């Protein structure tokens, strides 16, 4: 695989932003229960990213 993790993450984020910018999707995301689930998911993602950084630093 020629693409490193950072480039892959960047492409995924750009694709996600294109989807989120759709007004129909924005209406669903703005629902309080969906927003709460997204917030919790992002918190978990941050913990996973921090763990990966620690693993990389230990190598």
N, C-alpha and C positions, 0 to 999 in steps of 0.2 A: 504494500500500500504506500503510494507516494505522498499522500496527504498526512500531515501530522494531526494530533488531537485538537490543537488550537484552531487549525483551518477547518476541520470538520465541525467543531462546535460553532464556529462563526457562520458556516453555511446553514446549519440547522437553525440558528437564531434568526438569520435573515429570512428563511422560509417561514418560520413561525410568525415573524412580524408581518409578512405579507398576508397571512391568513387572518391574524388578529385585526388588521386594519379594515377588514370587510365589515360594513355596518351591521349585517345580520349576525355575524360572530360577536361583535362588540356588544350587541344587545343581550346575548346569552351570557357573555362573560360578566356583564355588569350586574347580573342577578346576585343578591347577597350570598346565597348558599354556594354558588359557583365561585364567587370571589373568595369566600372563606376556604374552600377546598384548594384553590390556586395558591393562596397564601401559605397554607400548611405544606403543600407540595414544594413550594420554593424554599421554605425553611429546611425541609428534608434535603433538598438539592444542595443547599449551602453547607449542610453538615457533611454530605458525601464529598463535595468538592474540597472541604477542609481536610477530610481524612485522606483523600488522594494526594493532596499537597504534602501532608506529613509523611506518607509512604515514599513519595518521590525524594523528599529531603533526607530520609534515612538511608537511601541507597548510596 
